[in-house]
């Protein structure tokens, strides 16, 4: 087990390093000069040169890269070009909102997807099963921003049932603040769940059908166990492992979808921060945001692998 954990940890570190390197160099390909956005009005060549020197942008690219890696090892993400404050402080303020959105969507998808997948497997070939198959296939074709925009227009702007932006109403305290937060989360969470739910439930349905055909399930039926006990206690326990692993591995898609959803709903998370930083060519903020999201996804996937190895020891081999 120790060797398995070590190999996964090495792969995780290597993946994060690749993400850091790719992010650093790809951002430098963005058109435009970040110094032109730092000063309002006209900027003299002397001012531009001073800004480039201050932020180290006048040095060769490889020197900037080495310096950035050195700062990262000390936990320093740099200073925002636009907001003139440590990137770490900005990310610490925004990341909890993104984790709340993605985590809520993750839990809702599992809570709703499990009973739907099990029900479709038990009623294989009937109309609930056919609806799930169509929804699962259609879910792969859905684009998160498109779904979010439709919900925003019809349920937010036109119907007026839900807020069309933000995360919480101003000047709310106590229980009212939590209710306002839940009200603002409905549409962003629904956007993510609608895209993830069909494929997840369809995967669980397929696993359940395979498990329900196993010999030990037939033996349980011959012993007189009820359908409910055979399905939920014996069948689901084995069928849910691959589905949970798939959901963990798809967490990257969920986090990426949350970033896009935040932009549509003006939600104050890391996604909205990235959208704003792109227009400002704020390299430190973009680098810090991408790296933090990459670390979150890599850690989640690594923990999923380790959990699956604990639940299914054959994986360690």
N, C-alpha and C positions, 0 to 999 in steps of 0.2 A: 504493500500500500504506500509506503514511504517513497518508493521509486516512482510510482504512478503520480503521486502528488508533486514530486520534484520535476518530472517531465512536463506536467501541465503548467507549473509555475514558470519554467524556462520558456515555454511556448508563449505564455502570457506576456512576459517581459519583452520577448522578441517582437511580438505583435504590437505592443505599445511603442517600442522604439521605431518600428516601421511607420506607424501612424504619426509619430512626432516628426520624423524626417520628411515624409510625404507632405504633411501639412506645412512645414516650414518652407519648402521649396515651391510648392504649388501656389502658395499665397503670393510669392514674389512675381508670379506670372500675371497677376491682376494688372490691368491697364491703369495708368494714372500714378501720380506721385503723392504719397500720404502727406508730405509736408505742405502741399498746396491747400489742404483742407484743415490745417491746424491754425491758420491765421485768417481772420476776417479781413477782406479787402485786399489791396495790392501787397505783394511781398517782394522785397528787393532780393537780388542774388545773394547779398551778404547774409540776410536773414535766413534764406533757404539753406545756405551752406552751414550756418550755425546750428540750425535744427537737425540737419543730416548728421553733423558731428556729435550733437548732444545725444541722439538716439542710436548712434553707431551705424547709421545707414550709409555712411561714406566708405566704410571698410569693404573689402572683398567679401563675397557671399560665403565662402567657406569659413572665414574668420567669424562672421556673424553667427554661423551655425554652431561652431565650436563654443563660442561664448554663450550662446543660448542653452546648449546642453549643460554647460558648467553651471549656469544660473538655475536650471531645472533641478539639478542634483541638490541644490540648497533650498528647493521649494519656492523659488522666485520665478513668477511668470512674467515679470517685467511691469512697466508702467504704461497705462493706456495713453495713446497719442492724443485722443480727443478729451477724455474725462480727467486726465492728469491725476490719476490715482492708481494704486496697485491693482493689477488685474485679479489677484487672488481675492481681494475684498469685493470686487464686482461679481466674481463668479460665486462666492459664498452667499451673496445676496440673492442671486438668480437661480442657482442650482436646485434648492429645495422645491421651488415651484415646478420645475420640470420633472423632478423625481415624484412629486405628488401626482402630477398628471399621468405620467407613464405608469407609476405603480397602481393607481386607481384603475386605469384601463386594463392593466395586467390581471388584477384580481377579479374585476367584473367579467373579463373574457373567460377566465377559468370557472368562476362560479356559475355563469350561464351556459358555457360550452359543455361542461360535464353532463348535466342532465339532458341536454339536447342530443349530444352524441350517443349517450346510453339509450335514450328512448328510440332514436332512429335505428340503432343496432337491433334492439329487441323487436321492433316492428319493421324489420327489413322487407323492402319491396312494396310497402304501403305508401300512402300519400305523404305522411310526415317524413319518411325516409327520402322520397323523391324530392321534396322541397329542400331538405338539407343538402342533398347532392348538388342541386342547382345553385343554392346559396353559396356552397363551398367553392364551386367552380367560378361563380361570379365574383366572389370575394377576392380571388387572385387578380382579377382585372380592375378592381377598384383602385383609384388614386386618392390618397388621403386628403390633399387640399381640395379636390373636387367635391368629395363628400362633405367636407367641412364647410365649403362655400354654399352648398345646397341647404344644409342645416341652418347656416347663418341667415340666409335669405328668407327661407320659408318659415322656420320656427322662431327665428329671432327678430328679423326686421319686419316681416309681414304679419305673422301671428302675434308677435310680442310676448310670447310665453317665456322666453329666456333672454338674458343679457347678450348683447352682440359683441362685447369686448371687455377686457380687464379680467381681474381675478376676484375682486371683492369691492363692495360698495364703500365709498368713503364715509367716515364718521360713524362706523358701526362698531359696536363693542359687545363683548360677552357672547351669549348664544346667538345673537343676531349676526355677528361676524361669521360664525361657523355656518349658519344657514345661508348667508350671502355667498360664502365660498362654495358651498355645495351647489347652489343655484347657478353660479358661473361655470362650474365644472361640467355640468350636464352635457352641453353641446360639444366641447372639446373631447370629453371622454367618449361620447357616443360616436364621434368621427373615427376614433381609433378602434373602438370595439366593433363597429360595423365592418371594418376592413379585416380585422383579425379573427372574428368569431367564426365565420363560415369555414375557413380552412382548418382551424383548430378543432372544431366539432366534427368535421368530416374525417380528420385523422383519428380522433378518438373512436368514431363509429367504425372505421375500418379495423382498428385494433380490437375493439369489442367483438366484432363478428368473428375474427380469427380466434379469439380466446374462448368465446362461447361454443366453438366447435371442438375444443380440446377434450381429451378423454376424461380428465379429472372433473370437468363440468358435467359430462354425461354420467359419471359415477356419482356425483353429488345429487343429480336428478334421480338416479336409481335408488339412492338412499332416502328419498322422500323430502329433500330440502325444498323449501318454497322457492318460487321464481325470484322473488325479491332478494332472498338471501344468496341465491346462486349468482345473480347478476351483480348486486351491489357489494357483497362481501368478498366473494371469490373471483368473479370476473373482472370487476373494475380495478381491483388492487393490482392486477397484472397488466391490464390494458392501459392504465393511466401513466405508467412509467415512460414509454416512448412519447406519449403526448406531452407530458410535462417537460421532457427533454427538448422536444421540438419547440415548445413555447419559450423555454429558456434561451435556446439558440436564436429564436426569432426576436429576442429582446432588442437586438440592434435595430431591426426594422421598426419595432415599437418606439424606440427612442428617436429614430430618424423621423418617424411619423409625427411624434410629439413636437419635434422642432418645426416641422411644416405647419402643424395645426396651430402652434403658438403665433405664427406669423399671421394667419387668417383671423384669429380671434384677439389679436393684440394682447396676448397673455404674457405676463412679465417673467418669462422663463429664459433659459439659455437660447432657445430658438429665436425668440424675438431679439435677444442681444446680438446674435450672429447676423440677423437681417440688418440691424442698425449698423453694426461694425463693418459690414461689407461696403456699404455706401460711403463710409468714412475712411476706408482703407486702414482701419485700426488693426495692424498686424498683431500686436501683443494680445489684444482681446480675442481675435479670431483664433490665434494659436492656442491660447489657454482654453477657450471654449471647446474647440475640437478635441484637444488632448483630454480634457476632463470627460467629455462624452465617450471618447474611445476607451478610457480607463474604466468607466462605468460599465460599458458593454463587455469588455474583456473580463472584468472581474465577475460579472453576472454569468457569463458563459463558462468560465472556469469553475465557479461554484456549482453550476448545473452539472458539469462533467463529474465533479467530485461527488455530488449527491447521488448521481446515477450509479457511480461505482460502488458507493456504500449500499445502495438498495439492490444492485445487481452485481455481485462479486465477479461474474464472468467477464465483465468489461475490463477489469484490471489486467487480464491476460492478453 
